[in-house]
Amino acid sequence: MTAISFASSTEPRHHPDCCMAISQPLLHNLANLLPHGPAISVLSIGSGTGLLESLLSQLLEDSYDVCGVEVSPNVNKYLPEQNMFFVGGTWDLCSQAGKSHAWIFTYPRESKLIVQYLELHDHANLSKIIWLGPKMDWQDYEGVFACSRFSHLTILEDCGAAAYEMVVVAEP
Ligand SMILES: C[S@@+](CC[C@H](N)C(=O)[O-])C[C@H]1O[C@@H](n2cnc3c(N)ncnc32)[C@H](O)[C@@H]1O
């Protein structure tokens, strides 16, 4: 596991290990959005290197960690082994999603993945899905959420994201 050497700034900044530009306000806003309480489980699907997830886990302190799902163990750099789940390929889904209270998708490659997760792993205790990505991609995802149980969509304004990126919270 790589130690995090990333000092987040007030302005969104790119790091080669994360598609989304990261800023302190973005991290704090995301941490505040996540469900709080004992035995909470948050799953980032397509977590990549796990940089964003590790920075979030640091902010959540002892409450809980954000876990990640990836296709290959070689991609993860920052999340501890016990916080990682792996799937067999880009077509595959992780059953841990069926036990998680919130899902995070940061720069997902295909809206189909979210459709499939919603079809197979949506469950009563799933309270929030957070989508982060480029504004120009949102049009491919909006309809997916609008047609699902998570049709209440909040686009976060002034949340610390870069001007061309956005954060959307989907709730029932
Ligand atoms: C564009 S990258 C984004 C990575 C990371 N979230 C970021 O923002 O840096 C998309 C990631 O999704 C992963 N991925 C694709 N299909 C997946 C699946 N079915 N389950 C889990 N991860 C998947 C890819 O391996 C890749 O790392």
The ligand as an SDF file (V2000), in Angstrom:
LIG
                    3D

 27 29  0  0  0  0  0  0  0  0999 V2000
  -12.0080    5.7970  -15.5450 C   0  0  0  0  0  0  0  0  0  0  0  0
  -11.4540    4.7310  -14.2940 S   0  0  0  0  0  0  0  0  0  0  0  0
  -11.7830    5.6560  -12.8210 C   0  0  0  0  0  0  0  0  0  0  0  0
  -10.9630    5.2000  -11.6580 C   0  0  0  0  0  0  0  0  0  0  0  0
  -11.1510    6.0330  -10.3920 C   0  0  0  0  0  0  0  0  0  0  0  0
  -12.5090    6.0110   -9.9220 N   0  0  0  0  0  0  0  0  0  0  0  0
  -10.6800    7.4540  -10.5950 C   0  0  0  0  0  0  0  0  0  0  0  0
  -11.5140    8.3670  -10.5930 O   0  0  0  0  0  0  0  0  0  0  0  0
   -9.4750    7.6550  -10.7390 O   0  0  0  0  0  0  0  0  0  0  0  0
  -12.7280    3.4930  -14.2390 C   0  0  0  0  0  0  0  0  0  0  0  0
  -12.3270    2.3320  -13.3700 C   0  0  0  0  0  0  0  0  0  0  0  0
  -13.4220    1.4300  -13.2920 O   0  0  0  0  0  0  0  0  0  0  0  0
  -12.8940    0.1280  -13.2420 C   0  0  0  0  0  0  0  0  0  0  0  0
  -13.9650   -0.7980  -13.6250 N   0  0  0  0  0  0  0  0  0  0  0  0
  -14.4970   -1.0300  -14.8530 C   0  0  0  0  0  0  0  0  0  0  0  0
  -15.4670   -1.9550  -14.7920 N   0  0  0  0  0  0  0  0  0  0  0  0
  -15.5670   -2.3120  -13.4770 C   0  0  0  0  0  0  0  0  0  0  0  0
  -16.3730   -3.2220  -12.7670 C   0  0  0  0  0  0  0  0  0  0  0  0
  -17.2980   -3.9860  -13.3790 N   0  0  0  0  0  0  0  0  0  0  0  0
  -16.1970   -3.3190  -11.4350 N   0  0  0  0  0  0  0  0  0  0  0  0
  -15.2680   -2.5650  -10.7840 C   0  0  0  0  0  0  0  0  0  0  0  0
  -14.4600   -1.6900  -11.4070 N   0  0  0  0  0  0  0  0  0  0  0  0
  -14.6070   -1.5650  -12.7390 C   0  0  0  0  0  0  0  0  0  0  0  0
  -11.7100    0.1660  -14.1800 C   0  0  0  0  0  0  0  0  0  0  0  0
  -10.7960   -0.8680  -13.9270 O   0  0  0  0  0  0  0  0  0  0  0  0
  -11.1480    1.5430  -13.8810 C   0  0  0  0  0  0  0  0  0  0  0  0
  -10.1460    1.5030  -12.8970 O   0  0  0  0  0  0  0  0  0  0  0  0
  1  2  1  0
  2  3  1  0
  2 10  1  0
  3  4  1  0
  4  5  1  0
  5  6  1  0
  5  7  1  0
  7  8  2  0
  7  9  1  0
 10 11  1  0
 11 12  1  0
 11 26  1  0
 12 13  1  0
 13 14  1  0
 13 24  1  0
 14 15  1  0
 14 23  1  0
 15 16  2  0
 16 17  1  0
 17 18  1  0
 17 23  2  0
 18 19  1  0
 18 20  2  0
 20 21  1  0
 21 22  2  0
 22 23  1  0
 24 25  1  0
 24 26  1  0
 26 27  1  0
M  CHG  2   2   1   9  -1
M  END
$$$$
